[in-house]
Amino acid sequence: MSHVTVTSSETGLRKVEYRPSYIYTYSSRGPYLIPPSVYVEYNHGDIRMALDMEDVEALLYALGVAMVEHAVAVKESPAPIDPELVA
């Protein structure tokens, strides 16, 4: 299961790390399989995401769509007006 923690307005990607699955053993219980995940951390470590692989795949496709939409919007938008030319 994925979770997101946001505690700051800081921005800027700091690191993205793949974490493979592993076996965690409780002292009083049997072993527990931790599934693979991707850990994303932003500057100052105040914004962190731990995503399961299903959410990573969904986010990857959604980001691809957003990038295409942005490219289309930039291409179709009128050229910015230079304030010095208007004055």
RANORMO-V687383 format. One record per pair of residues at least 4 apart in sequence whose ideal C-beta (glycine too) atoms are under 7 Angstrom apart, sorted by the first residue. I is the first residue (numbers start at 1). J is the second residue. If there is no record, write none. Layout:
BEGIN
((I/J) (I/J))
END
This chain:
BEGIN
((1/52) (2/50) (2/51) (2/52) (2/55) (3/50) (4/49) (5/48) (6/47) (7/46) (8/44) (8/46) (8/47) (10/42) (10/43) (10/44) (10/46) (10/47) (11/42) (11/43) (12/42) (12/43) (13/42) (14/41) (14/42) (14/43) (15/41) (16/38) (16/40) (17/39) (18/38) (19/36) (19/37) (19/39) (20/36) (21/33) (21/34) (21/35) (21/36) (22/34) (23/31) (23/33) (24/31) (24/32) (24/34) (25/31) (26/32) (35/52) (36/53) (37/50) (37/51) (37/52) (37/53) (38/51) (38/56) (39/50) (40/48) (40/49) (40/51) (41/45) (41/48) (42/47) (51/55) (51/56) (51/59) (53/57) (54/58) (55/59) (56/60) (57/61) (58/62) (59/63) (60/64) (61/65) (62/66) (63/67) (64/68) (65/69) (66/70) (67/71) (68/72) (69/73) (70/74) (71/75) (72/76) (73/77) (81/85) (81/86) (83/87))
END
